[in-house]
């Protein structure tokens, strides 16, 4: 058995059923081809809002990091081509360096282990773990680091171990740790791509006309996970009512039953817009009082999607509706 890996993976679709995200997939393919020749992948940082597909892409990427291994079949050892082992960790569950070393490094990174690790929501890593990762992930020409902890050394061989990090809050990740990574930003999904994701998850249900792109996709907030969840609701509706072709009347029923608002707005966001519609330009502290929220919560949560849709704008005198928002109220697309 040799130490080189196969090159056949780049001749097929590396990311089946992964809709859109073409720039990210091109970058991943570049690193897969490099891995096939060198066995090394740089540390990667995936950034995107929640539901954009960071974990899905990380898993798909990891499946393409294939190695030669030995498997026992009928008491005979055979050379097989398999992906490296893959482990996911939610960084919110990592409380300190001792836990990180004892529960992650010692069992999964020692003893010649060949594995890919995803550290999700890495902006939530404790400070002492972040400092340790500066040593663990530090790139160098030898592709090898040694991490010392309480008198013991743990070898980090980049020919065996691959590190992927993901976050919704890249601004909160320690800058020195980001400097050790190749950053890959995921794109927003278009309505056509959201439609593809939804239809991939609705089994054999058919859709009439352009209902998915024109009516359903705009309510999904540009979010792939929302498309998957909506697909589940549509399947449930169709099964309950013995429907094989989903029509506009079915969508209208679902919108009424599930309280689905235009553009996928949440009740609080619509309430925010109605306050501006009634009061005109209003300062943030007045908005906070009317919504019974803190100003920081409004800025970091409620206003983000409204700004993305170009429904509100911040001026020197306060927040106000955009021309687009006013037109939507006049046409009764948005209501009180």
C-alpha positions in Angstrom: 0.0 0.0 0.0 1.4 3.4 -1.0 1.0 6.8 0.6 -0.4 8.5 -2.5 -4.1 9.1 -3.0 -6.2 8.5 -6.0 -6.9 11.3 -8.5 -10.2 10.0 -9.9 -12.5 12.2 -7.7 -11.9 15.3 -9.8 -13.4 13.5 -12.9 -16.9 13.3 -11.4 -19.3 15.7 -9.8 -17.7 16.5 -6.4 -20.7 18.1 -4.9 -23.9 16.3 -6.1 -27.1 17.9 -4.8 -25.2 21.0 -3.6 -27.1 23.8 -5.3 -25.4 27.1 -6.2 -22.3 28.3 -4.3 -20.2 28.0 -7.5 -17.2 30.2 -6.3 -17.0 28.2 -3.1 -17.2 24.9 -4.9 -14.4 26.0 -7.3 -12.2 26.8 -4.4 -12.9 23.5 -2.7 -12.2 21.6 -6.0 -8.8 23.4 -6.2 -8.0 22.2 -2.6 -9.2 18.7 -3.4 -6.9 18.4 -6.4 -4.1 19.7 -4.3 -4.9 17.1 -1.6 -4.8 14.4 -4.2 -1.2 15.3 -5.0 0.2 16.4 -1.6 -2.2 15.0 1.0 -2.4 18.5 2.5 -5.3 21.0 2.8 -4.9 24.4 4.2 -6.9 25.5 7.2 -10.3 26.7 5.9 -12.7 29.2 7.3 -16.3 29.2 6.0 -18.3 32.3 6.6 -22.0 32.8 5.9 -25.3 33.5 7.7 -27.2 30.7 9.4 -28.8 28.3 7.1 -26.6 29.1 4.1 -25.0 25.6 3.9 -21.7 25.9 5.8 -22.0 22.5 7.4 -23.4 20.8 4.3 -20.5 22.1 2.2 -17.9 21.1 4.9 -19.3 17.6 4.9 -19.4 17.4 1.1 -15.8 18.6 1.0 -14.7 16.1 3.6 -16.2 13.3 1.6 -13.8 14.1 -1.2 -10.7 13.9 0.9 -10.1 10.3 0.2 -7.2 8.2 1.3 -5.9 4.6 0.9 -6.7 2.5 3.9 -6.8 -1.2 4.8 -10.1 -3.0 5.4 -10.6 -6.6 6.5 -13.0 -8.5 4.3 -13.5 -12.3 4.9 -10.4 -12.4 7.0 -8.3 -10.9 4.2 -6.8 -7.4 4.3 -7.7 -5.3 1.2 -6.5 -1.8 0.1 -9.6 0.5 -0.1 -10.1 4.1 -1.0 -12.2 5.9 1.7 -12.7 9.4 2.9 -10.7 10.5 6.0 -12.7 10.2 9.2 -14.8 13.3 9.8 -15.7 14.9 13.1 -17.9 17.9 13.8 -17.8 20.0 17.0 -20.1 22.8 18.0 -17.7 25.3 19.6 -20.4 26.5 22.0 -20.0 23.1 23.8 -16.2 23.6 24.2 -15.7 25.1 27.6 -12.0 25.2 28.2 -8.6 24.0 27.0 -8.6 20.9 29.2 -11.8 19.7 27.8 -10.5 20.4 24.2 -7.3 18.4 24.8 -8.8 15.5 26.7 -12.0 15.1 24.6 -10.9 16.1 21.1 -7.1 16.2 20.7 -6.1 13.0 22.6 -8.8 10.7 21.2 -9.0 12.0 17.7 -5.6 13.6 16.7 -3.0 11.2 18.2 -1.7 7.9 17.1 -1.4 8.5 13.4 -5.1 9.4 13.0 -6.2 10.7 9.6 -9.2 12.9 10.0 -11.0 16.1 9.0 -12.4 18.3 11.8 -15.1 20.9 11.5 -15.3 23.5 14.3 -18.7 25.1 13.8 -19.5 28.6 15.2 -15.8 29.1 15.9 -16.4 32.6 17.1 -17.6 31.0 20.3 -14.3 29.2 21.1 -13.0 30.0 24.6 -9.9 32.2 24.7 -7.5 29.5 25.9 -8.6 27.2 23.2 -8.2 29.9 20.6 -4.6 30.5 21.8 -3.9 26.8 21.6 -5.2 26.7 18.0 -2.7 29.4 17.1 0.0 26.8 17.7 -2.0 23.8 16.4 -2.9 25.4 13.0 0.1 27.5 12.4 1.1 27.0 8.7 4.8 26.2 8.0 6.9 24.6 5.3 7.2 21.3 7.3 3.4 21.0 7.6 3.9 19.8 11.1 3.4 21.4 14.6 3.8 20.1 18.1 1.4 21.2 20.9 2.6 20.8 24.4 0.1 20.4 27.3 1.0 19.6 30.9 4.2 17.9 30.0 2.9 15.9 27.0 3.4 16.6 23.3 0.7 16.1 20.7 1.9 16.0 17.1 -0.1 17.9 14.5 0.7 16.5 11.0 -1.2 18.4 8.3 -0.6 15.4 6.0 -3.0 13.5 8.2 -5.2 16.2 9.9 -7.4 18.7 8.1 -9.0 21.7 9.9 -12.2 23.5 8.8 -13.8 26.3 10.8 -17.2 27.9 10.2 -18.9 30.9 11.6 -21.8 33.3 11.2 -19.8 36.0 13.0 -16.3 36.3 11.4 -15.8 39.7 13.0 -15.7 37.9 16.4 -13.0 35.4 15.5 -9.6 36.3 16.8 -7.7 38.0 14.0 -4.5 36.0 14.5 -6.5 32.8 14.1 -8.1 34.0 10.9 -4.6 34.8 9.5 -3.9 31.0 9.7 -6.9 30.2 7.4 -8.1 30.4 3.8 -11.4 32.3 4.0 -14.3 31.1 1.8 -17.4 33.2 1.9 -20.7 31.7 0.8 -23.0 33.6 -1.6 -26.7 34.4 -1.2 -29.0 32.0 -2.9 -31.0 33.3 -5.9 -34.7 32.6 -6.2 -33.9 30.0 -8.8 -31.4 28.2 -6.5 -33.8 28.3 -3.6 -36.4 26.7 -5.9 -34.0 24.0 -6.8 -33.2 23.3 -3.1 -36.9 23.1 -2.3 -37.8 20.8 -5.2 -34.9 18.5 -4.3 -36.6 18.0 -1.0 -40.2 17.5 -2.1 -40.0 14.0 -3.4 -42.3 13.4 -6.4 -44.6 16.4 -5.9 -45.1 18.5 -9.0 -45.6 22.3 -9.0 -47.8 24.2 -11.3 -46.4 27.1 -13.5 -43.8 29.3 -11.9 -45.2 29.1 -8.4 -41.9 28.0 -6.7 -39.8 30.8 -8.1 -42.4 33.6 -8.2 -44.3 32.9 -5.0 -42.5 30.5 -2.6 -38.8 31.4 -3.1 -39.2 35.1 -2.2 -40.5 34.0 1.3 -37.4 31.9 2.1 -35.1 34.9 3.1 -32.3 33.7 0.8 -31.8 30.8 3.1 -31.2 27.2 2.0 -32.3 25.7 5.3 -35.5 27.6 5.1 -36.1 26.1 1.7 -35.6 22.6 3.1 -38.0 23.3 6.0 -40.6 24.8 3.6 -40.3 21.6 1.5 -41.2 19.6 4.6 -44.3 21.7 5.2 -45.3 21.4 1.5 -44.9 17.6 1.6 -47.0 17.5 4.8 -49.8 19.7 3.2 -49.8 17.5 0.1 -50.0 14.2 2.0 -52.7 15.5 4.3 -54.8 16.6 1.3 -53.8 13.8 -1.2 -52.3 16.4 -3.6 -49.9 15.4 -6.3 -49.6 18.8 -8.0 -49.0 21.8 -5.8 -50.9 24.9 -7.1 -51.2 28.5 -6.2 -54.4 27.9 -4.2 -52.5 25.4 -2.1 -49.8 28.0 -1.4 -52.4 30.5 -0.4 -53.9 28.1 2.0 -50.5 27.3 3.5 -49.7 31.1 3.9 -53.0 31.6 5.8 -52.6 28.5 8.0 -48.9 29.0 8.7 -49.0 32.8 8.8 -46.4 33.1 6.0 -45.8 36.8 5.3 -44.6 38.5 2.1 -40.8 38.2 1.7 -40.8 35.8 4.6 -41.0 38.7 7.0 -41.4 37.9 10.7 -44.2 39.5 12.7 -41.7 41.7 14.6 -40.2 43.0 11.3 -43.6 43.8 10.0 -44.5 45.6 13.2 -41.2 47.6 12.9 -42.2 48.7 9.4 -45.7 49.7 10.5 -44.3 51.9 13.2 -42.2 53.7 10.6 -45.3 53.9 8.3 -47.4 55.6 11.0 -44.7 57.8 12.5 -42.4 58.7 9.6 -38.8 59.2 10.5 -38.2 58.0 14.1 -35.1 57.8 16.2 -33.7 54.4 17.3 -34.3 55.0 21.0 -38.0 55.7 20.3 -38.2 52.6 18.2 -36.7 50.6 21.0 -39.3 51.9 23.4 -42.2 51.1 21.0 -40.8 47.6 20.2 -39.8 47.0 23.8 -36.3 45.9 22.7 -32.8 47.1 23.2 -31.3 49.2 20.5 -28.5 46.7 20.0 -31.0 43.9 19.5 -32.9 45.9 16.9 -29.7 46.7 15.0 -28.2 43.2 15.1 -31.4 41.3 14.5 -34.6 43.1 13.4 -33.0 45.6 11.0 -30.6 43.2 9.2 -33.1 41.5 6.9 -35.1 44.8 6.4 -31.9 46.5 5.2 -31.1 43.6 3.0 -34.5 44.0 1.3 -34.0 47.8 1.0 -37.1 48.5 3.0 -35.6 50.8 5.6 -32.8 53.4 5.7 -30.9 55.1 8.5 -30.6 58.9 8.2 -29.2 61.6 10.5 -32.7 62.1 11.8 -33.5 58.4 12.4 -35.0 55.4 10.7 -37.5 55.7 7.9 -39.1 53.7 5.1 -37.6 53.5 1.7 -39.5 54.4 -1.5 -39.7 50.6 -2.1 -41.4 50.0 1.2 -43.9 52.8 0.8 -44.9 51.4 -2.6 -45.4 47.9 -1.1 -47.7 49.4 1.5 -49.6 51.4 -1.1 -50.1 48.2 -3.2 -51.2 46.4 0.0 -48.4 43.8 -0.5 -47.4 44.8 3.0 -50.2 45.4 5.5 -50.8 46.4 9.0 
